[in-house]
């Protein structure tokens, strides 16, 4: 996410820091490079033009030219203006009103509507809401079945339409069913097309007029860049959207849609999809996203992700062990499994300040490696996991055979484990302050 833009802006600011005082010529060159970086990131050209003009007015002034740290001042201004470009402040879902509150999801086919309905339902469950799912995509083969399966996996009710029921009728019956059963939120998964057409828009308008949803959320594929912005404008024109959910953000290295859509449509981005799993939906914070773009990390999101994912009981047990300096291969495996629950390593590392895309390129974040490590530890006996010093040459050969790996893989794992153990002892000797709750140094 934003890899290309982050890397280019990082180079611009690195060059900038090489200067003591800045001249107007220096600043003009910096603005030109920022402009090119944004255009290459597929940001809307009008958005880029206005953004650079705002920067120019702020940067070419006493605030920067007379500053003792002009480069830092420029970065600070760019950060502040990026936050505004992305929406300024986080915009929450509107869940007020007489229950059941209705949320309507719209977008083109393939934008990830059905999956996102499931992801958002999961978040609502965590906030003690009682979601009820209504599938009205009667055109796409298996769309209703897909939502039924998602509902089943989340233990949520899904209204199953009868043969021949039309979308508006499905919505009415689903709403009545939710009301009768005291569900407080309904999520309506509408049909999409490969392109915007009149029948699709008429159907969506009819649903809107009938149900009067509190939220009409557009699902836009971030990887389509400016096409996503154009789609948002067309849907907004007909339906008056209340917000946007950008999907597939984890696969978008440019970020043009995220940086353009709020300014062009005047509609806030409310969530971003960061992967295929049910937990891979994040609330959109403009300030945190601006920090990620500039390589400043996103520690708050990392902490929230840890708190929502890590097992509290296991975390307390692990903390006690760490304070005693006890750390076995069983602990190593358990910690690895806990971290994997939080998402891909690449995603987690991108939230840590200083881990720019350039740095990440040199870091091995291959998920297959983690699977291999689990297989190796699972092939050990309980005694071996607790007393690593007994693992001699013959045991290593047996472990390698049992895990379908090679002896060198077992050796590499043990080396990583020894390094983590040494770090644990250092933290024990110098105090555990500053260690993120439930996290082991070196992992």
Secondary structure, 3 states (H helix, E strand, C coil): CCHHHHHHHHHHHHHHHCCCCCCHHHHHHHHHHHHHHHHHCCCCHHHHHHHHHHHHHHHCCHHHHCCCCHHHHHHHHHHHHHHHHCCCCCCCCCCCCCCCEEEEEECCCCCCHHHHHHHHHHHHHHCCCCEEEEECCCCCCCHHHHHHHHHHHCCCCEECCCCCCCHHHHHHHHHHHHHHCCCCEEEEECCCCCCCCHHHHHHHHHHHHHHCCCEEEEEEEHHHCHHHHHHHHHHHHHHCCCEEEEECHHHCCCCHHHHHHHHHHCCCEEEEECCCCCCCEEECCHHHHHHHHCCCCCHHHHHHHHHHHCCHHHHHHHHHHHHHCCCCHHHHHHHHHHHHHCCCHHHHHCCCCCCCHHHHCCCCCCHHHHHHHHHHHHCCCHHHHHCHHHCCHHHHHHHHHHHCCCHHHHHHHHHHHHHHHHHHHHHHHHCCCCCCCCCCCCC
